[in-house]
């Protein structure tokens, strides 16, 4: 499984950014998986931001609920994170994640930097 992330960059507080993640791999045709985004700020542990199941069920970190949305296109194996009302504390490296449910295996994309200025 390979994950290709795009998006991110610099935004002002209150602004918006969008992250996209595209997954590829033959196994995806035969496995159920979650797609999501994690982030890691300097000096902090990596934390879940949001994730979505194949059926569209979502969950969000409390810190982003109501500001971020996540969407998924099962046909394209993509998941997008729309980040609105950004805050400086959203500044972090964001990682796309794919979790194969039956195997309990995680795959990670390369991180993409999100910086929110005050």
ZIWO-V756995 format. One record per run of one state. SS is the DSSP state (~ for helix, > for strand, _ for the rest). FROM is the first residue (numbers start at 1). LEN is the number of residues. If there is no record, write none. Layout:
# ZIWO-V756995
SS_FROM_LEN ; SS_FROM_LEN
This chain:
# ZIWO-V756995
__1_1 ; >_2_6 ; __8_1 ; >_9_4 ; __13_4 ; >_17_8 ; __25_1 ; ~_26_4 ; __30_3 ; >_33_8 ; __41_6 ; >_47_6 ; __53_5 ; >_58_3 ; __61_7 ; >_68_6 ; __74_4 ; >_78_6 ; __84_4 ; ~_88_3 ; __91_1 ; >_92_9 ; __101_4 ; >_105_4 ; __109_3 ; >_112_6 ; __118_1
